[in-house]
């Protein structure tokens, strides 16, 4: 998209010496570095006001940054089917009822990024309701999470005491459904 801008906001970009290095890497890949901002926001919550869409990083998802963005109303596009740490974004987006923000191929990721960037009314509506969406989701249900962790630990301990080999554990969510 010719008017799109990329903002990379991370602590290493707070050091101006890193700017030249990363701009050179991006220029070598054909990126117009005049449309790239490298920064380290002192207050990430304020910094997120500049974002329309968060592009989840890969091969590993953003984790805390992703949760911060969602909390501040910034929808996140994520790529599924990666190593376990790369599927955090998929879990988050599905748990808040936005599975359409999960792409299953790099081509789909690009197509969705362009489509979502062009759909300003949809993004505005999402941004306005994102915090309520978060608060109503299992992502913010600490008691349910604690019960799930307790259940997993109990199951692991019982299996260990019985001499069983480690194996996947299916932990029920608060309403008894399976994630």
Secondary structure, DSSP 8 states (H G I E B T S, - for coil): -TT--EEEE-GGGGSHHHHHHHHHHHHHTT--GGGEEEE--SSHHHHGGG-SEEE--SSS--THHHHHHHHTT-EEEEE-SSSGGGGHHHHHHHHTT-GGGEESSHHHHHHHHHHHHH-HHHHHHHHHHHHHHHHTSGGG-HHHHHHHHHHHHHHHHHHHHTT--------B-TTS-B-
